[in-house]
Structures are given as C-alpha cells and as structure tokens.
Amino acid sequence: MKDAVLLKIAGFVAGSVCLLNGGCGSSAPQIPRVNQVYVVYEVGHPGVIVGIVSRPGQAAECPYLLLLKAPAAGVAHTQQVGPGEGSFSDRNVEEKQRVTLDGCRLDIHYKVDFGTGTESLSLNDSSIDWSKGRVFLVEQTTGGPVYKQKNLSPSVLGTPTLDNDFAFKAAAEMSKQDAEIKQFLEGK
C-alpha cells in the first residue's frame, strides 16, 4: 500500500519553501515554522493532511490532523495543492493553503502566536473551536467539503515528520482510537 501513495509537500520556513522530502531539518528550529504534509492515496485508500508546527527551540508538534474519505472507484481522481501563503515574525506564524481533491476545494488557514500560545484554524472560512478536538473527518462533496470534528488530539502520534510513514501511522493510530474514524477511513 505504501507504494501507492502520491505525496505532495508544502512547507513554510521563514518565508521560503522547504524542498526536501524529509522536511526542513529535524533539529529544534530557532525560528517559528509551519509545515503541512499532504498525502492522498489512490482510489480505495484514505488521505491525510497533517499540520506541523515548530515553536522556536522546541520539537515539532502536530496541532491538527485531517483524515480524508477515499475517492470513489470509477471516478476520475485528481489532486492539486496551490501555492501557500505565509507570514512570520519572531513570535507569530500564519499559513494559508488551498487543496483541491476531486474538484472539491479545501482552504486551510492556521495561525499561531508563540508569545501568548494562542492559535486558530479555519477550514473554508469556518473557524474551528479547539475544545471540540483537533482531528477532522473530511468528505469531499460536490457542494464542498463536509467535515466532522473529533474530540481527539494528534499529540498521541509523537513528534511529526514530513514523510509517508508518519502519515500512515497517523491514520492507523486514529483508527485504533475511534471506531467512527476506522469506519470512515475504510469507506463504510
């Protein structure tokens, strides 16, 4: 199954794009950083979008995880990740990213203020209430994505990395923790 993965990586580091498959370095950064990994599987396999943030002097963490229902068999499967927009300062990072899956647009807007510890996430301009969880089941529909927020935290996944294995681990671990996620990812 791992050989079937189509991987798109978009990264933001101090105003420049990370081009390495392994990410932008594994040591704790001295500047704020936000990365997002986009992993979309072939028809019949679920997809994963992993948000990754690195606070200055600390290891990377996963503030949110989006699990995507697999595309339907017999339907033309397409994916596109638009160029992200990002800004940063010594205490703030903001990134906007557009993902289009099978014609369904998903805009992700993540902001974090390292000074106050506040962060925000919006999906297609809908603000997310963090108290309801950080894991999302996202189904692409003709009217746009429909998502369900799960009261789980991706922190159980450990330190995230920009690679296929972490995305596979994320989907598998969340499936173990929640029967609805397992059914969703299996296409039931």
DOTORTI-752400 format. One record per residue (C-alpha): x, y, z. Coordinates in Angstrom, 2 decimals, always signed. Layout:
! residues N
X, Y, Z .
...
***
This chain:
! residues 188
+0.00, +0.00, +0.00 .
+2.85, +2.43, +0.75 .
+3.97, +2.30, -2.89 .
+0.54, +3.63, -3.95 .
+0.96, +6.95, -2.13 .
+1.01, +10.19, -4.05 .
+2.82, +12.71, -1.86 .
+2.68, +16.48, -2.09 .
+4.64, +18.53, +0.40 .
+4.22, +22.24, +1.04 .
+6.34, +23.93, +3.64 .
+6.89, +27.38, +5.04 .
+10.09, +28.33, +6.80 .
+10.89, +31.93, +7.49 .
+9.42, +32.99, +4.18 .
+10.94, +30.30, +1.97 .
+9.75, +26.92, +0.76 .
+11.26, +23.66, +2.02 .
+12.14, +21.45, -0.89 .
+13.48, +18.37, +0.90 .
+11.29, +15.28, +1.12 .
+12.47, +14.76, +4.66 .
+11.34, +18.20, +5.74 .
+13.30, +21.26, +6.70 .
+15.66, +19.67, +9.18 .
+14.96, +17.57, +12.20 .
+16.59, +19.59, +14.97 .
+14.62, +22.11, +17.00 .
+14.34, +25.32, +14.98 .
+15.44, +28.70, +16.23 .
+12.73, +30.43, +14.20 .
+8.98, +29.70, +14.06 .
+7.96, +27.25, +11.37 .
+4.75, +25.77, +9.99 .
+4.71, +22.82, +7.60 .
+1.85, +20.85, +6.14 .
+2.11, +17.38, +4.64 .
-0.45, +16.39, +2.06 .
-0.78, +12.67, +1.46 .
-3.52, +11.50, -0.86 .
-3.93, +7.82, -1.63 .
-5.22, +6.16, -4.76 .
-8.85, +5.22, -5.15 .
-9.84, +2.95, -2.28 .
-7.30, +4.35, +0.20 .
-7.82, +7.28, +2.63 .
-5.87, +10.53, +2.58 .
-4.22, +12.53, +5.33 .
-3.36, +16.20, +5.79 .
-1.02, +16.75, +8.73 .
-0.38, +20.22, +10.12 .
+3.08, +20.53, +11.66 .
+4.30, +23.48, +13.70 .
+7.74, +24.01, +15.22 .
+7.97, +26.51, +18.03 .
+11.37, +28.19, +18.47 .
+13.73, +25.90, +20.38 .
+11.17, +23.05, +20.62 .
+10.50, +19.84, +18.73 .
+7.82, +19.83, +16.04 .
+4.22, +19.06, +17.03 .
+1.00, +18.24, +15.21 .
-1.71, +20.83, +16.01 .
-4.34, +19.28, +13.70 .
-4.98, +16.24, +11.54 .
-7.43, +15.95, +8.64 .
-8.45, +12.45, +7.53 .
-10.00, +12.25, +4.07 .
-12.52, +9.75, +2.80 .
-11.11, +7.80, -0.11 .
-12.25, +8.82, -3.60 .
-14.93, +6.62, -5.16 .
-13.99, +3.90, -7.60 .
-14.71, +4.73, -11.22 .
-14.41, +8.49, -10.64 .
-11.55, +10.49, -12.14 .
-9.22, +11.14, -9.21 .
-7.37, +14.46, -9.19 .
-5.48, +16.46, -6.61 .
-3.91, +19.87, -6.61 .
-2.09, +21.81, -3.93 .
-1.92, +25.51, -4.67 .
+0.98, +27.67, -3.59 .
+0.63, +28.50, +0.09 .
+0.83, +31.98, +1.54 .
+2.70, +32.52, +4.75 .
+3.91, +35.23, +7.04 .
+6.03, +35.15, +10.16 .
+7.69, +37.23, +12.82 .
+9.75, +36.30, +15.84 .
+6.56, +35.25, +17.66 .
+3.83, +34.67, +15.05 .
+3.36, +32.33, +12.13 .
+0.43, +32.26, +9.73 .
-0.11, +30.00, +6.73 .
-2.91, +29.67, +4.19 .
-3.08, +26.66, +1.89 .
-5.59, +25.59, -0.76 .
-6.05, +21.91, -1.56 .
-8.38, +20.68, -4.31 .
-9.32, +17.00, -4.27 .
-11.55, +15.60, -6.99 .
-12.83, +19.11, -7.69 .
-13.59, +19.83, -4.03 .
-11.74, +22.87, -2.62 .
-10.43, +22.95, +0.95 .
-8.84, +26.16, +2.26 .
-6.77, +25.72, +5.40 .
-5.79, +28.81, +7.42 .
-3.64, +28.25, +10.51 .
-2.22, +30.94, +12.82 .
-0.20, +30.69, +15.99 .
+1.13, +33.35, +18.37 .
+4.08, +31.80, +20.19 .
+4.15, +34.64, +22.73 .
+0.62, +34.09, +24.03 .
+0.23, +30.45, +22.97 .
-2.97, +31.25, +21.07 .
-3.69, +29.53, +17.79 .
-6.53, +29.38, +15.32 .
-7.60, +27.19, +12.44 .
-10.26, +27.75, +9.83 .
-11.43, +25.37, +7.13 .
-13.07, +27.14, +4.18 .
-13.52, +30.26, +6.31 .
-15.26, +28.38, +9.15 .
-13.47, +28.96, +12.44 .
-12.64, +25.86, +14.42 .
-13.34, +25.54, +18.15 .
-10.28, +23.70, +19.50 .
-12.23, +22.48, +22.55 .
-14.13, +20.11, +20.23 .
-10.96, +18.34, +19.11 .
-8.08, +18.52, +16.66 .
-8.87, +15.59, +14.39 .
-11.25, +16.03, +11.45 .
-13.01, +13.60, +9.14 .
-13.29, +15.33, +5.77 .
-15.53, +14.10, +2.97 .
-15.36, +15.73, -0.44 .
-18.79, +16.54, -1.90 .
-19.91, +18.48, -4.96 .
-21.00, +21.33, -2.69 .
-17.63, +21.47, -0.94 .
-16.01, +19.54, +1.85 .
-18.06, +18.32, +4.77 .
-16.09, +17.74, +7.94 .
-16.75, +16.30, +11.34 .
-14.59, +17.30, +14.26 .
-13.47, +14.52, +16.60 .
-12.57, +15.16, +20.23 .
-9.13, +13.62, +19.86 .
-5.65, +15.07, +19.83 .
-2.93, +14.17, +17.35 .
-0.39, +14.66, +20.17 .
-0.56, +10.88, +20.78 .
+1.30, +10.47, +17.49 .
+4.55, +11.81, +18.92 .
+6.88, +14.13, +17.03 .
+5.60, +14.50, +13.45 .
+7.87, +14.18, +10.45 .
+7.43, +15.16, +6.80 .
+7.25, +11.66, +5.35 .
+4.89, +8.92, +4.23 .
+5.43, +6.76, +7.32 .
+4.18, +9.44, +9.70 .
+1.01, +9.93, +7.62 .
+0.36, +6.17, +7.56 .
+0.98, +5.99, +11.31 .
-1.37, +8.93, +11.93 .
-4.29, +7.33, +10.05 .
-3.69, +3.91, +11.63 .
-3.38, +5.28, +15.18 .
-6.53, +7.41, +14.90 .
-8.40, +4.35, +13.54 .
-7.41, +2.41, +16.66 .
-8.66, +5.18, +18.94 .
-12.08, +5.71, +17.42 .
-14.47, +3.25, +15.74 .
-16.12, +6.01, +13.68 .
-12.74, +7.03, +12.26 .
-11.98, +3.41, +11.41 .
-15.30, +3.04, +9.55 .
-14.82, +6.38, +7.81 .
-11.32, +5.52, +6.55 .
-12.45, +2.07, +5.42 .
-15.16, +3.73, +3.32 .
-18.11, +2.38, +5.30 .
***
